[in-house]
Each structure stands twice: as C-alpha cells, then as structure tokens.
Amino acid sequence: MNLSKLCGISAPRKLADIPQTANVRPSANGPLVRFKAIFCATLVIALFSVSSTYAQGGGMRGDTAAMRKQMEERLAKMKTDLNLTQVQANSMKAITMEFGQKRRDMMMDPANQGMSREDRMAKMQPLMDAMNARVQAVLGADLFKKYQDWQQANRPQRPGGGGGGGGNR
C-alpha cells in the first residue's frame, strides 16, 4: 500500500527534487555579521588572556586577604622561631605593615615601571636600610642577627626559580 496516495501527499522521488531552503545569495548584513564574529572571537581571546594572567599570579598579585593571612602566619612563625616577646612581635608587625606598604607604593609608581630590576632595587635600598634600622632598634643586635639569618632561611620561594635577592642582606 502506498502511503503517499493514502495521505494525499506526493513524496519526492529523489533528493534533488527537495527544494533548497538555504540562502545562497549573499546577504546585505554579511559584513556586519563578519564584524560581530571577529569582535566576539577577539573578546573571548582577551578574556582568556586576562584570566590566565590572574591565575598565574599576575594582575594585581592576588587578593589582600590571602596576603594578609600569609603575613600573619609568617609573623607567628617568626615569633616562635626567634622567641620574640609579644611587644617585639607587635612592633615587627607594625614595621612590616608600614614598610610593606611603602615598598608596594614604590613598585607601583609609574616612574619606576620602566626601570631595570637593579635600578629599582637600588632605589629601594634606602627604604630597606630604614626598615632594618627600625627592626634592629626593636630586637637588639644579637636578635637582629638571628632575624637576618631566619629571614634568609625562610624567604618565600618564587615559582619558576625567578626573583630572589633583594633588600635584607
């Protein structure tokens, strides 16, 4: 039994008989559509680039809550390892906060952005000397020497083996 006769529809006999619905002539919106596609692709690539920069620790260098927690842990370890009194530990925290902010301000200063690493370190040296003088006044000469040794032994390791050096020698 033939279903096409029963339903009253004549079925096409071959694929070539099926009418084409695709628009074969170029549309007037072609350049606009092409522009939108290129723009979207560029935007996606830019977003991936920015997100990978932040994921690798670039950008604004992490969130301040994590940095503050890391600093607190480091200060607690310093207090324990060097047997600091509470007054000394509080003073070290205040000094670290004050000079850390000054160091960040100096590094973020647009005038310092084009400098080589050596030039920035040379410019930062007076700041580090002032910090060391304050730390030595709080800790005393003997404990300050232990502090410098402790600092060398507990310097944070940077990924990729880069960085290192700087300030307290």
Chimera marker file (.cmm) of the C-alpha trace (Angstrom):
<marker_set name="trace">
<marker id="1" x="0.000" y="0.000" z="0.000" r="1" g="1" b="0" radius="0.5"/>
<marker id="2" x="1.296" y="3.404" z="-0.938" r="1" g="1" b="0" radius="0.5"/>
<marker id="3" x="1.182" y="5.927" z="1.970" r="1" g="1" b="0" radius="0.5"/>
<marker id="4" x="1.596" y="8.935" z="-0.271" r="1" g="1" b="0" radius="0.5"/>
<marker id="5" x="-1.678" y="8.180" z="-2.034" r="1" g="1" b="0" radius="0.5"/>
<marker id="6" x="-3.443" y="7.497" z="1.267" r="1" g="1" b="0" radius="0.5"/>
<marker id="7" x="-2.402" y="10.801" z="2.861" r="1" g="1" b="0" radius="0.5"/>
<marker id="8" x="-2.821" y="12.795" z="-0.299" r="1" g="1" b="0" radius="0.5"/>
<marker id="9" x="0.816" y="13.871" z="-0.363" r="1" g="1" b="0" radius="0.5"/>
<marker id="10" x="3.144" y="13.155" z="-3.167" r="1" g="1" b="0" radius="0.5"/>
<marker id="11" x="6.608" y="12.304" z="-1.888" r="1" g="1" b="0" radius="0.5"/>
<marker id="12" x="9.617" y="13.468" z="-3.892" r="1" g="1" b="0" radius="0.5"/>
<marker id="13" x="11.305" y="10.666" z="-5.704" r="1" g="1" b="0" radius="0.5"/>
<marker id="14" x="14.916" y="11.779" z="-5.272" r="1" g="1" b="0" radius="0.5"/>
<marker id="15" x="16.926" y="14.179" z="-3.127" r="1" g="1" b="0" radius="0.5"/>
<marker id="16" x="17.349" y="16.664" z="-5.969" r="1" g="1" b="0" radius="0.5"/>
<marker id="17" x="13.583" y="17.212" z="-6.012" r="1" g="1" b="0" radius="0.5"/>
<marker id="18" x="13.623" y="18.635" z="-2.423" r="1" g="1" b="0" radius="0.5"/>
<marker id="19" x="13.540" y="22.450" z="-2.521" r="1" g="1" b="0" radius="0.5"/>
<marker id="20" x="16.627" y="24.153" z="-1.072" r="1" g="1" b="0" radius="0.5"/>
<marker id="21" x="15.883" y="26.463" z="1.868" r="1" g="1" b="0" radius="0.5"/>
<marker id="22" x="19.386" y="27.807" z="2.421" r="1" g="1" b="0" radius="0.5"/>
<marker id="23" x="20.031" y="31.356" z="1.291" r="1" g="1" b="0" radius="0.5"/>
<marker id="24" x="22.563" y="31.042" z="-1.492" r="1" g="1" b="0" radius="0.5"/>
<marker id="25" x="22.913" y="34.693" z="-2.372" r="1" g="1" b="0" radius="0.5"/>
<marker id="26" x="24.996" y="36.982" z="-0.125" r="1" g="1" b="0" radius="0.5"/>
<marker id="27" x="23.021" y="38.949" z="2.402" r="1" g="1" b="0" radius="0.5"/>
<marker id="28" x="23.223" y="42.688" z="2.908" r="1" g="1" b="0" radius="0.5"/>
<marker id="29" x="24.236" y="42.052" z="6.562" r="1" g="1" b="0" radius="0.5"/>
<marker id="30" x="27.280" y="39.942" z="5.590" r="1" g="1" b="0" radius="0.5"/>
<marker id="31" x="29.959" y="42.479" z="6.620" r="1" g="1" b="0" radius="0.5"/>
<marker id="32" x="28.137" y="43.224" z="9.871" r="1" g="1" b="0" radius="0.5"/>
<marker id="33" x="27.832" y="39.549" z="10.732" r="1" g="1" b="0" radius="0.5"/>
<marker id="34" x="31.504" y="39.028" z="9.916" r="1" g="1" b="0" radius="0.5"/>
<marker id="35" x="32.466" y="42.011" z="12.110" r="1" g="1" b="0" radius="0.5"/>
<marker id="36" x="30.388" y="40.658" z="15.012" r="1" g="1" b="0" radius="0.5"/>
<marker id="37" x="32.026" y="37.236" z="14.698" r="1" g="1" b="0" radius="0.5"/>
<marker id="38" x="35.535" y="38.726" z="14.674" r="1" g="1" b="0" radius="0.5"/>
<marker id="39" x="34.678" y="41.004" z="17.595" r="1" g="1" b="0" radius="0.5"/>
<marker id="40" x="33.294" y="38.108" z="19.671" r="1" g="1" b="0" radius="0.5"/>
<marker id="41" x="36.326" y="35.931" z="18.923" r="1" g="1" b="0" radius="0.5"/>
<marker id="42" x="38.674" y="38.776" z="19.914" r="1" g="1" b="0" radius="0.5"/>
<marker id="43" x="36.722" y="39.361" z="23.125" r="1" g="1" b="0" radius="0.5"/>
<marker id="44" x="36.880" y="35.680" z="24.074" r="1" g="1" b="0" radius="0.5"/>
<marker id="45" x="40.651" y="35.563" z="23.462" r="1" g="1" b="0" radius="0.5"/>
<marker id="46" x="41.152" y="38.729" z="25.528" r="1" g="1" b="0" radius="0.5"/>
<marker id="47" x="39.117" y="37.321" z="28.418" r="1" g="1" b="0" radius="0.5"/>
<marker id="48" x="41.110" y="34.084" z="28.405" r="1" g="1" b="0" radius="0.5"/>
<marker id="49" x="44.354" y="36.053" z="28.369" r="1" g="1" b="0" radius="0.5"/>
<marker id="50" x="43.315" y="38.208" z="31.325" r="1" g="1" b="0" radius="0.5"/>
<marker id="51" x="42.020" y="35.248" z="33.324" r="1" g="1" b="0" radius="0.5"/>
<marker id="52" x="45.214" y="33.262" z="32.746" r="1" g="1" b="0" radius="0.5"/>
<marker id="53" x="47.288" y="36.281" z="33.828" r="1" g="1" b="0" radius="0.5"/>
<marker id="54" x="45.382" y="36.474" z="37.108" r="1" g="1" b="0" radius="0.5"/>
<marker id="55" x="45.514" y="32.696" z="37.564" r="1" g="1" b="0" radius="0.5"/>
<marker id="56" x="49.302" y="32.789" z="37.286" r="1" g="1" b="0" radius="0.5"/>
<marker id="57" x="49.593" y="35.472" z="39.962" r="1" g="1" b="0" radius="0.5"/>
<marker id="58" x="49.883" y="38.415" z="37.641" r="1" g="1" b="0" radius="0.5"/>
<marker id="59" x="47.459" y="41.244" z="37.510" r="1" g="1" b="0" radius="0.5"/>
<marker id="60" x="47.021" y="42.731" z="40.942" r="1" g="1" b="0" radius="0.5"/>
<marker id="61" x="49.110" y="39.961" z="42.543" r="1" g="1" b="0" radius="0.5"/>
<marker id="62" x="46.425" y="38.149" z="44.469" r="1" g="1" b="0" radius="0.5"/>
<marker id="63" x="43.836" y="39.204" z="46.955" r="1" g="1" b="0" radius="0.5"/>
<marker id="64" x="44.767" y="41.113" z="50.069" r="1" g="1" b="0" radius="0.5"/>
<marker id="65" x="43.003" y="38.692" z="52.430" r="1" g="1" b="0" radius="0.5"/>
<marker id="66" x="45.281" y="35.839" z="51.350" r="1" g="1" b="0" radius="0.5"/>
<marker id="67" x="48.336" y="38.087" z="51.513" r="1" g="1" b="0" radius="0.5"/>
<marker id="68" x="47.398" y="39.288" z="54.992" r="1" g="1" b="0" radius="0.5"/>
<marker id="69" x="46.864" y="35.696" z="56.175" r="1" g="1" b="0" radius="0.5"/>
<marker id="70" x="50.252" y="34.694" z="54.777" r="1" g="1" b="0" radius="0.5"/>
<marker id="71" x="51.898" y="37.648" z="56.547" r="1" g="1" b="0" radius="0.5"/>
<marker id="72" x="50.204" y="36.730" z="59.847" r="1" g="1" b="0" radius="0.5"/>
<marker id="73" x="51.454" y="33.139" z="59.535" r="1" g="1" b="0" radius="0.5"/>
<marker id="74" x="54.971" y="34.350" z="58.764" r="1" g="1" b="0" radius="0.5"/>
<marker id="75" x="54.949" y="36.688" z="61.769" r="1" g="1" b="0" radius="0.5"/>
<marker id="76" x="53.665" y="33.905" z="64.034" r="1" g="1" b="0" radius="0.5"/>
<marker id="77" x="56.459" y="31.606" z="62.818" r="1" g="1" b="0" radius="0.5"/>
<marker id="78" x="59.000" y="34.392" z="63.376" r="1" g="1" b="0" radius="0.5"/>
<marker id="79" x="57.730" y="34.951" z="66.916" r="1" g="1" b="0" radius="0.5"/>
<marker id="80" x="58.032" y="31.246" z="67.706" r="1" g="1" b="0" radius="0.5"/>
<marker id="81" x="61.372" y="30.628" z="65.976" r="1" g="1" b="0" radius="0.5"/>
<marker id="82" x="63.085" y="33.716" z="67.422" r="1" g="1" b="0" radius="0.5"/>
<marker id="83" x="61.332" y="33.584" z="70.833" r="1" g="1" b="0" radius="0.5"/>
<marker id="84" x="60.041" y="37.139" z="70.481" r="1" g="1" b="0" radius="0.5"/>
<marker id="85" x="58.082" y="38.807" z="73.265" r="1" g="1" b="0" radius="0.5"/>
<marker id="86" x="54.571" y="39.997" z="72.470" r="1" g="1" b="0" radius="0.5"/>
<marker id="87" x="55.807" y="43.607" z="72.389" r="1" g="1" b="0" radius="0.5"/>
<marker id="88" x="58.558" y="42.682" z="69.910" r="1" g="1" b="0" radius="0.5"/>
<marker id="89" x="56.092" y="40.695" z="67.775" r="1" g="1" b="0" radius="0.5"/>
<marker id="90" x="53.634" y="43.611" z="67.709" r="1" g="1" b="0" radius="0.5"/>
<marker id="91" x="56.432" y="46.011" z="66.781" r="1" g="1" b="0" radius="0.5"/>
<marker id="92" x="57.598" y="43.687" z="63.993" r="1" g="1" b="0" radius="0.5"/>
<marker id="93" x="54.058" y="43.510" z="62.651" r="1" g="1" b="0" radius="0.5"/>
<marker id="94" x="53.746" y="47.302" z="62.624" r="1" g="1" b="0" radius="0.5"/>
<marker id="95" x="57.124" y="47.712" z="60.915" r="1" g="1" b="0" radius="0.5"/>
<marker id="96" x="56.308" y="45.025" z="58.347" r="1" g="1" b="0" radius="0.5"/>
<marker id="97" x="52.947" y="46.631" z="57.529" r="1" g="1" b="0" radius="0.5"/>
<marker id="98" x="54.388" y="50.140" z="57.258" r="1" g="1" b="0" radius="0.5"/>
<marker id="99" x="57.367" y="49.286" z="55.086" r="1" g="1" b="0" radius="0.5"/>
<marker id="100" x="55.421" y="46.730" z="53.048" r="1" g="1" b="0" radius="0.5"/>
<marker id="101" x="53.020" y="49.482" z="52.016" r="1" g="1" b="0" radius="0.5"/>
<marker id="102" x="55.899" y="51.835" z="51.207" r="1" g="1" b="0" radius="0.5"/>
<marker id="103" x="57.535" y="49.092" z="49.123" r="1" g="1" b="0" radius="0.5"/>
<marker id="104" x="54.277" y="48.437" z="47.220" r="1" g="1" b="0" radius="0.5"/>
<marker id="105" x="53.796" y="52.159" z="46.596" r="1" g="1" b="0" radius="0.5"/>
<marker id="106" x="57.332" y="52.421" z="45.263" r="1" g="1" b="0" radius="0.5"/>
<marker id="107" x="56.904" y="49.413" z="42.964" r="1" g="1" b="0" radius="0.5"/>
<marker id="108" x="53.555" y="50.663" z="41.631" r="1" g="1" b="0" radius="0.5"/>
<marker id="109" x="54.847" y="54.194" z="40.987" r="1" g="1" b="0" radius="0.5"/>
<marker id="110" x="54.634" y="54.782" z="37.221" r="1" g="1" b="0" radius="0.5"/>
<marker id="111" x="58.040" y="56.489" z="37.316" r="1" g="1" b="0" radius="0.5"/>
<marker id="112" x="59.602" y="53.165" z="38.390" r="1" g="1" b="0" radius="0.5"/>
<marker id="113" x="57.822" y="50.952" z="35.849" r="1" g="1" b="0" radius="0.5"/>
<marker id="114" x="60.399" y="51.356" z="33.078" r="1" g="1" b="0" radius="0.5"/>
<marker id="115" x="63.397" y="50.821" z="35.352" r="1" g="1" b="0" radius="0.5"/>
<marker id="116" x="65.503" y="47.690" z="35.336" r="1" g="1" b="0" radius="0.5"/>
<marker id="117" x="65.307" y="45.371" z="38.333" r="1" g="1" b="0" radius="0.5"/>
<marker id="118" x="68.733" y="46.512" z="39.528" r="1" g="1" b="0" radius="0.5"/>
<marker id="119" x="67.739" y="50.185" z="39.350" r="1" g="1" b="0" radius="0.5"/>
<marker id="120" x="64.517" y="49.539" z="41.287" r="1" g="1" b="0" radius="0.5"/>
<marker id="121" x="66.435" y="47.601" z="43.934" r="1" g="1" b="0" radius="0.5"/>
<marker id="122" x="68.978" y="50.426" z="44.205" r="1" g="1" b="0" radius="0.5"/>
<marker id="123" x="66.147" y="52.933" z="44.615" r="1" g="1" b="0" radius="0.5"/>
<marker id="124" x="64.543" y="50.702" z="47.257" r="1" g="1" b="0" radius="0.5"/>
<marker id="125" x="67.760" y="50.197" z="49.253" r="1" g="1" b="0" radius="0.5"/>
<marker id="126" x="67.354" y="53.336" z="51.449" r="1" g="1" b="0" radius="0.5"/>
<marker id="127" x="63.869" y="52.117" z="52.366" r="1" g="1" b="0" radius="0.5"/>
<marker id="128" x="65.231" y="48.679" z="53.284" r="1" g="1" b="0" radius="0.5"/>
<marker id="129" x="68.035" y="50.270" z="55.323" r="1" g="1" b="0" radius="0.5"/>
<marker id="130" x="65.491" y="52.335" z="57.256" r="1" g="1" b="0" radius="0.5"/>
<marker id="131" x="63.410" y="49.225" z="57.911" r="1" g="1" b="0" radius="0.5"/>
<marker id="132" x="66.449" y="47.286" z="59.117" r="1" g="1" b="0" radius="0.5"/>
<marker id="133" x="67.393" y="50.161" z="61.452" r="1" g="1" b="0" radius="0.5"/>
<marker id="134" x="63.903" y="50.088" z="62.997" r="1" g="1" b="0" radius="0.5"/>
<marker id="135" x="63.966" y="46.287" z="63.326" r="1" g="1" b="0" radius="0.5"/>
<marker id="136" x="67.405" y="46.391" z="64.942" r="1" g="1" b="0" radius="0.5"/>
<marker id="137" x="66.178" y="49.014" z="67.430" r="1" g="1" b="0" radius="0.5"/>
<marker id="138" x="63.284" y="46.711" z="68.408" r="1" g="1" b="0" radius="0.5"/>
<marker id="139" x="65.226" y="43.440" z="68.551" r="1" g="1" b="0" radius="0.5"/>
<marker id="140" x="68.711" y="44.441" z="69.646" r="1" g="1" b="0" radius="0.5"/>
<marker id="141" x="71.978" y="43.498" z="67.925" r="1" g="1" b="0" radius="0.5"/>
<marker id="142" x="72.084" y="39.766" z="68.803" r="1" g="1" b="0" radius="0.5"/>
<marker id="143" x="68.465" y="39.029" z="67.974" r="1" g="1" b="0" radius="0.5"/>
<marker id="144" x="68.713" y="41.165" z="64.823" r="1" g="1" b="0" radius="0.5"/>
<marker id="145" x="71.499" y="38.888" z="63.533" r="1" g="1" b="0" radius="0.5"/>
<marker id="146" x="69.295" y="35.851" z="64.237" r="1" g="1" b="0" radius="0.5"/>
<marker id="147" x="66.429" y="37.648" z="62.487" r="1" g="1" b="0" radius="0.5"/>
<marker id="148" x="68.543" y="38.175" z="59.355" r="1" g="1" b="0" radius="0.5"/>
<marker id="149" x="69.565" y="34.506" z="59.327" r="1" g="1" b="0" radius="0.5"/>
<marker id="150" x="65.938" y="33.463" z="59.906" r="1" g="1" b="0" radius="0.5"/>
<marker id="151" x="64.806" y="35.720" z="57.081" r="1" g="1" b="0" radius="0.5"/>
<marker id="152" x="67.296" y="34.160" z="54.647" r="1" g="1" b="0" radius="0.5"/>
<marker id="153" x="66.244" y="30.650" z="55.657" r="1" g="1" b="0" radius="0.5"/>
<marker id="154" x="62.510" y="31.439" z="55.435" r="1" g="1" b="0" radius="0.5"/>
<marker id="155" x="62.468" y="33.567" z="52.281" r="1" g="1" b="0" radius="0.5"/>
<marker id="156" x="59.386" y="32.647" z="50.237" r="1" g="1" b="0" radius="0.5"/>
<marker id="157" x="60.233" y="30.588" z="47.180" r="1" g="1" b="0" radius="0.5"/>
<marker id="158" x="59.017" y="32.057" z="43.918" r="1" g="1" b="0" radius="0.5"/>
<marker id="159" x="57.641" y="29.752" z="41.241" r="1" g="1" b="0" radius="0.5"/>
<marker id="160" x="59.922" y="29.179" z="38.272" r="1" g="1" b="0" radius="0.5"/>
<marker id="161" x="63.086" y="29.875" z="40.253" r="1" g="1" b="0" radius="0.5"/>
<marker id="162" x="62.958" y="33.582" z="39.429" r="1" g="1" b="0" radius="0.5"/>
<marker id="163" x="63.025" y="36.522" z="41.769" r="1" g="1" b="0" radius="0.5"/>
<marker id="164" x="65.011" y="36.040" z="44.926" r="1" g="1" b="0" radius="0.5"/>
<marker id="165" x="67.587" y="38.517" z="46.145" r="1" g="1" b="0" radius="0.5"/>
<marker id="166" x="66.616" y="41.952" z="47.290" r="1" g="1" b="0" radius="0.5"/>
<marker id="167" x="66.599" y="44.011" z="50.414" r="1" g="1" b="0" radius="0.5"/>
<marker id="168" x="67.833" y="42.346" z="53.573" r="1" g="1" b="0" radius="0.5"/>
<marker id="169" x="71.389" y="41.145" z="53.201" r="1" g="1" b="0" radius="0.5"/>
<link id1="1" id2="2" r="1" g="1" b="0" radius="0.2"/>
<link id1="2" id2="3" r="1" g="1" b="0" radius="0.2"/>
<link id1="3" id2="4" r="1" g="1" b="0" radius="0.2"/>
<link id1="4" id2="5" r="1" g="1" b="0" radius="0.2"/>
<link id1="5" id2="6" r="1" g="1" b="0" radius="0.2"/>
<link id1="6" id2="7" r="1" g="1" b="0" radius="0.2"/>
<link id1="7" id2="8" r="1" g="1" b="0" radius="0.2"/>
<link id1="8" id2="9" r="1" g="1" b="0" radius="0.2"/>
<link id1="9" id2="10" r="1" g="1" b="0" radius="0.2"/>
<link id1="10" id2="11" r="1" g="1" b="0" radius="0.2"/>
<link id1="11" id2="12" r="1" g="1" b="0" radius="0.2"/>
<link id1="12" id2="13" r="1" g="1" b="0" radius="0.2"/>
<link id1="13" id2="14" r="1" g="1" b="0" radius="0.2"/>
<link id1="14" id2="15" r="1" g="1" b="0" radius="0.2"/>
<link id1="15" id2="16" r="1" g="1" b="0" radius="0.2"/>
<link id1="16" id2="17" r="1" g="1" b="0" radius="0.2"/>
<link id1="17" id2="18" r="1" g="1" b="0" radius="0.2"/>
<link id1="18" id2="19" r="1" g="1" b="0" radius="0.2"/>
<link id1="19" id2="20" r="1" g="1" b="0" radius="0.2"/>
<link id1="20" id2="21" r="1" g="1" b="0" radius="0.2"/>
<link id1="21" id2="22" r="1" g="1" b="0" radius="0.2"/>
<link id1="22" id2="23" r="1" g="1" b="0" radius="0.2"/>
<link id1="23" id2="24" r="1" g="1" b="0" radius="0.2"/>
<link id1="24" id2="25" r="1" g="1" b="0" radius="0.2"/>
<link id1="25" id2="26" r="1" g="1" b="0" radius="0.2"/>
<link id1="26" id2="27" r="1" g="1" b="0" radius="0.2"/>
<link id1="27" id2="28" r="1" g="1" b="0" radius="0.2"/>
<link id1="28" id2="29" r="1" g="1" b="0" radius="0.2"/>
<link id1="29" id2="30" r="1" g="1" b="0" radius="0.2"/>
<link id1="30" id2="31" r="1" g="1" b="0" radius="0.2"/>
<link id1="31" id2="32" r="1" g="1" b="0" radius="0.2"/>
<link id1="32" id2="33" r="1" g="1" b="0" radius="0.2"/>
<link id1="33" id2="34" r="1" g="1" b="0" radius="0.2"/>
<link id1="34" id2="35" r="1" g="1" b="0" radius="0.2"/>
<link id1="35" id2="36" r="1" g="1" b="0" radius="0.2"/>
<link id1="36" id2="37" r="1" g="1" b="0" radius="0.2"/>
<link id1="37" id2="38" r="1" g="1" b="0" radius="0.2"/>
<link id1="38" id2="39" r="1" g="1" b="0" radius="0.2"/>
<link id1="39" id2="40" r="1" g="1" b="0" radius="0.2"/>
<link id1="40" id2="41" r="1" g="1" b="0" radius="0.2"/>
<link id1="41" id2="42" r="1" g="1" b="0" radius="0.2"/>
<link id1="42" id2="43" r="1" g="1" b="0" radius="0.2"/>
<link id1="43" id2="44" r="1" g="1" b="0" radius="0.2"/>
<link id1="44" id2="45" r="1" g="1" b="0" radius="0.2"/>
<link id1="45" id2="46" r="1" g="1" b="0" radius="0.2"/>
<link id1="46" id2="47" r="1" g="1" b="0" radius="0.2"/>
<link id1="47" id2="48" r="1" g="1" b="0" radius="0.2"/>
<link id1="48" id2="49" r="1" g="1" b="0" radius="0.2"/>
<link id1="49" id2="50" r="1" g="1" b="0" radius="0.2"/>
<link id1="50" id2="51" r="1" g="1" b="0" radius="0.2"/>
<link id1="51" id2="52" r="1" g="1" b="0" radius="0.2"/>
<link id1="52" id2="53" r="1" g="1" b="0" radius="0.2"/>
<link id1="53" id2="54" r="1" g="1" b="0" radius="0.2"/>
<link id1="54" id2="55" r="1" g="1" b="0" radius="0.2"/>
<link id1="55" id2="56" r="1" g="1" b="0" radius="0.2"/>
<link id1="56" id2="57" r="1" g="1" b="0" radius="0.2"/>
<link id1="57" id2="58" r="1" g="1" b="0" radius="0.2"/>
<link id1="58" id2="59" r="1" g="1" b="0" radius="0.2"/>
<link id1="59" id2="60" r="1" g="1" b="0" radius="0.2"/>
<link id1="60" id2="61" r="1" g="1" b="0" radius="0.2"/>
<link id1="61" id2="62" r="1" g="1" b="0" radius="0.2"/>
<link id1="62" id2="63" r="1" g="1" b="0" radius="0.2"/>
<link id1="63" id2="64" r="1" g="1" b="0" radius="0.2"/>
<link id1="64" id2="65" r="1" g="1" b="0" radius="0.2"/>
<link id1="65" id2="66" r="1" g="1" b="0" radius="0.2"/>
<link id1="66" id2="67" r="1" g="1" b="0" radius="0.2"/>
<link id1="67" id2="68" r="1" g="1" b="0" radius="0.2"/>
<link id1="68" id2="69" r="1" g="1" b="0" radius="0.2"/>
<link id1="69" id2="70" r="1" g="1" b="0" radius="0.2"/>
<link id1="70" id2="71" r="1" g="1" b="0" radius="0.2"/>
<link id1="71" id2="72" r="1" g="1" b="0" radius="0.2"/>
<link id1="72" id2="73" r="1" g="1" b="0" radius="0.2"/>
<link id1="73" id2="74" r="1" g="1" b="0" radius="0.2"/>
<link id1="74" id2="75" r="1" g="1" b="0" radius="0.2"/>
<link id1="75" id2="76" r="1" g="1" b="0" radius="0.2"/>
<link id1="76" id2="77" r="1" g="1" b="0" radius="0.2"/>
<link id1="77" id2="78" r="1" g="1" b="0" radius="0.2"/>
<link id1="78" id2="79" r="1" g="1" b="0" radius="0.2"/>
<link id1="79" id2="80" r="1" g="1" b="0" radius="0.2"/>
<link id1="80" id2="81" r="1" g="1" b="0" radius="0.2"/>
<link id1="81" id2="82" r="1" g="1" b="0" radius="0.2"/>
<link id1="82" id2="83" r="1" g="1" b="0" radius="0.2"/>
<link id1="83" id2="84" r="1" g="1" b="0" radius="0.2"/>
<link id1="84" id2="85" r="1" g="1" b="0" radius="0.2"/>
<link id1="85" id2="86" r="1" g="1" b="0" radius="0.2"/>
<link id1="86" id2="87" r="1" g="1" b="0" radius="0.2"/>
<link id1="87" id2="88" r="1" g="1" b="0" radius="0.2"/>
<link id1="88" id2="89" r="1" g="1" b="0" radius="0.2"/>
<link id1="89" id2="90" r="1" g="1" b="0" radius="0.2"/>
<link id1="90" id2="91" r="1" g="1" b="0" radius="0.2"/>
<link id1="91" id2="92" r="1" g="1" b="0" radius="0.2"/>
<link id1="92" id2="93" r="1" g="1" b="0" radius="0.2"/>
<link id1="93" id2="94" r="1" g="1" b="0" radius="0.2"/>
<link id1="94" id2="95" r="1" g="1" b="0" radius="0.2"/>
<link id1="95" id2="96" r="1" g="1" b="0" radius="0.2"/>
<link id1="96" id2="97" r="1" g="1" b="0" radius="0.2"/>
<link id1="97" id2="98" r="1" g="1" b="0" radius="0.2"/>
<link id1="98" id2="99" r="1" g="1" b="0" radius="0.2"/>
<link id1="99" id2="100" r="1" g="1" b="0" radius="0.2"/>
<link id1="100" id2="101" r="1" g="1" b="0" radius="0.2"/>
<link id1="101" id2="102" r="1" g="1" b="0" radius="0.2"/>
<link id1="102" id2="103" r="1" g="1" b="0" radius="0.2"/>
<link id1="103" id2="104" r="1" g="1" b="0" radius="0.2"/>
<link id1="104" id2="105" r="1" g="1" b="0" radius="0.2"/>
<link id1="105" id2="106" r="1" g="1" b="0" radius="0.2"/>
<link id1="106" id2="107" r="1" g="1" b="0" radius="0.2"/>
<link id1="107" id2="108" r="1" g="1" b="0" radius="0.2"/>
<link id1="108" id2="109" r="1" g="1" b="0" radius="0.2"/>
<link id1="109" id2="110" r="1" g="1" b="0" radius="0.2"/>
<link id1="110" id2="111" r="1" g="1" b="0" radius="0.2"/>
<link id1="111" id2="112" r="1" g="1" b="0" radius="0.2"/>
<link id1="112" id2="113" r="1" g="1" b="0" radius="0.2"/>
<link id1="113" id2="114" r="1" g="1" b="0" radius="0.2"/>
<link id1="114" id2="115" r="1" g="1" b="0" radius="0.2"/>
<link id1="115" id2="116" r="1" g="1" b="0" radius="0.2"/>
<link id1="116" id2="117" r="1" g="1" b="0" radius="0.2"/>
<link id1="117" id2="118" r="1" g="1" b="0" radius="0.2"/>
<link id1="118" id2="119" r="1" g="1" b="0" radius="0.2"/>
<link id1="119" id2="120" r="1" g="1" b="0" radius="0.2"/>
<link id1="120" id2="121" r="1" g="1" b="0" radius="0.2"/>
<link id1="121" id2="122" r="1" g="1" b="0" radius="0.2"/>
<link id1="122" id2="123" r="1" g="1" b="0" radius="0.2"/>
<link id1="123" id2="124" r="1" g="1" b="0" radius="0.2"/>
<link id1="124" id2="125" r="1" g="1" b="0" radius="0.2"/>
<link id1="125" id2="126" r="1" g="1" b="0" radius="0.2"/>
<link id1="126" id2="127" r="1" g="1" b="0" radius="0.2"/>
<link id1="127" id2="128" r="1" g="1" b="0" radius="0.2"/>
<link id1="128" id2="129" r="1" g="1" b="0" radius="0.2"/>
<link id1="129" id2="130" r="1" g="1" b="0" radius="0.2"/>
<link id1="130" id2="131" r="1" g="1" b="0" radius="0.2"/>
<link id1="131" id2="132" r="1" g="1" b="0" radius="0.2"/>
<link id1="132" id2="133" r="1" g="1" b="0" radius="0.2"/>
<link id1="133" id2="134" r="1" g="1" b="0" radius="0.2"/>
<link id1="134" id2="135" r="1" g="1" b="0" radius="0.2"/>
<link id1="135" id2="136" r="1" g="1" b="0" radius="0.2"/>
<link id1="136" id2="137" r="1" g="1" b="0" radius="0.2"/>
<link id1="137" id2="138" r="1" g="1" b="0" radius="0.2"/>
<link id1="138" id2="139" r="1" g="1" b="0" radius="0.2"/>
<link id1="139" id2="140" r="1" g="1" b="0" radius="0.2"/>
<link id1="140" id2="141" r="1" g="1" b="0" radius="0.2"/>
<link id1="141" id2="142" r="1" g="1" b="0" radius="0.2"/>
<link id1="142" id2="143" r="1" g="1" b="0" radius="0.2"/>
<link id1="143" id2="144" r="1" g="1" b="0" radius="0.2"/>
<link id1="144" id2="145" r="1" g="1" b="0" radius="0.2"/>
<link id1="145" id2="146" r="1" g="1" b="0" radius="0.2"/>
<link id1="146" id2="147" r="1" g="1" b="0" radius="0.2"/>
<link id1="147" id2="148" r="1" g="1" b="0" radius="0.2"/>
<link id1="148" id2="149" r="1" g="1" b="0" radius="0.2"/>
<link id1="149" id2="150" r="1" g="1" b="0" radius="0.2"/>
<link id1="150" id2="151" r="1" g="1" b="0" radius="0.2"/>
<link id1="151" id2="152" r="1" g="1" b="0" radius="0.2"/>
<link id1="152" id2="153" r="1" g="1" b="0" radius="0.2"/>
<link id1="153" id2="154" r="1" g="1" b="0" radius="0.2"/>
<link id1="154" id2="155" r="1" g="1" b="0" radius="0.2"/>
<link id1="155" id2="156" r="1" g="1" b="0" radius="0.2"/>
<link id1="156" id2="157" r="1" g="1" b="0" radius="0.2"/>
<link id1="157" id2="158" r="1" g="1" b="0" radius="0.2"/>
<link id1="158" id2="159" r="1" g="1" b="0" radius="0.2"/>
<link id1="159" id2="160" r="1" g="1" b="0" radius="0.2"/>
<link id1="160" id2="161" r="1" g="1" b="0" radius="0.2"/>
<link id1="161" id2="162" r="1" g="1" b="0" radius="0.2"/>
<link id1="162" id2="163" r="1" g="1" b="0" radius="0.2"/>
<link id1="163" id2="164" r="1" g="1" b="0" radius="0.2"/>
<link id1="164" id2="165" r="1" g="1" b="0" radius="0.2"/>
<link id1="165" id2="166" r="1" g="1" b="0" radius="0.2"/>
<link id1="166" id2="167" r="1" g="1" b="0" radius="0.2"/>
<link id1="167" id2="168" r="1" g="1" b="0" radius="0.2"/>
<link id1="168" id2="169" r="1" g="1" b="0" radius="0.2"/>
</marker_set>
